[in-house]
Amino acid sequence: MKMLILNGKKAGIEAIRQSVYQLRSQGHRLLVRSTWEQGDIARFVDEAVALGVTRIIAGGGDGTVNELADAVAKLAVKSGYSYSADPLLPEMAILPLGTANDFATACGIPNQIDTALKLAVNGEAKDIDLGTANGRYFINVASAGFGAKVTVETPVELKNLLGGQAYFISGLLQAMKFTPYEGDVSAKGADGNIISLKGAGLMGAICNGRMAGGGQQLAPHACLDDGLLDILLLKDFPPAALRQVVDELLDPTIDGEYVQRFQARELEIQSTQPLPVNLDGEPTSDRRHKFVILPKAIRLVLPDNSKVMVANSN
């Protein structure tokens, strides 16, 4: 038995209803729940476990996906379950219904409702990593500094005109007038070595997934099962270096003067003032943020050829 949890704002879409009916007619036991208020997804997850549901589908945008991943991860911790030790922990799947659907798009999950729901019901679930920030879970990207505000403050008119590029342009414009954060960055690299950085920074992107901000490839080579976070840091830069910064941002192979890229198992940021961080749409702020990767923390349905898995990444 499977459960589809729909973001309440999307529950009235007729194509979803028709796809659910079709799958039921084919013999699939598919329950449907719709959110109304904060905390509904966690309650539905508890209900799903009590009913013996083996797979839960997040029907919504990136925020809905992250909320379900968070609830499933907390259930695992609370119950002492692990996928290797207990098969009763429900798997996760995605029906993309948001505006950007960054995480689903990077995973190769189709955006057509009927095709995506068929994959969610019939596809194979695979072990994937989760990120944590001060103990809070995120499945895609944690953005820090001015990057945590770009999505909220980008004008609707600019989004409509330029699509995902609006976030990139808006972010650069904000960076030009943004007061940088002073602090220290310490990371445990992929090889176990310690990486230490100090100075003024504008933003950081701590990535488990590849894409955020309406289609921006922040970590185009990130994989969900490699046990690593892909880090992008943007240092403070003078106006005269704007062209260089753009070049470094647009070329993912560059670990440059102002844009630094590396992989890490853990990352800690200590700033002299509270640093805003956005965890897949969930805002937080603190002077100290510790990011840790949790290998194979949940199981997610993905297309067989999904590029975000190590075996298919090349």
Buried (B, 14 or more C-beta within 10 A) or exposed (E): EBBBBBBBBBBEBEEBEEBBEEBEEEEBEBBBBBBEEEEBBBEBBEBBBEEEBBBBBBBBBBBBBBBBBBBBBBBBEEEEBEBEEEEEBBBBBBBBBBEBBBBBBBBBBBEEBBEBBBBBBEBEBBBBBBBBBEEBBBBBBBBBBBBBBBBEEBEEEBBEEBEBBBBBEBBBEBBEEBEBBBBBBBBBBBEEEEBEBEEEBBBBBBBBBBBBBBBBBBBBBBBBBBBBBBBBBBBBBEEEBBEBBEBBBEEBEBEBEBBBBBBBBBBBBBBEEEBBBBBBBBEBEBEEBBBBBBEBBBBBBBBEEBBBBEEBBE
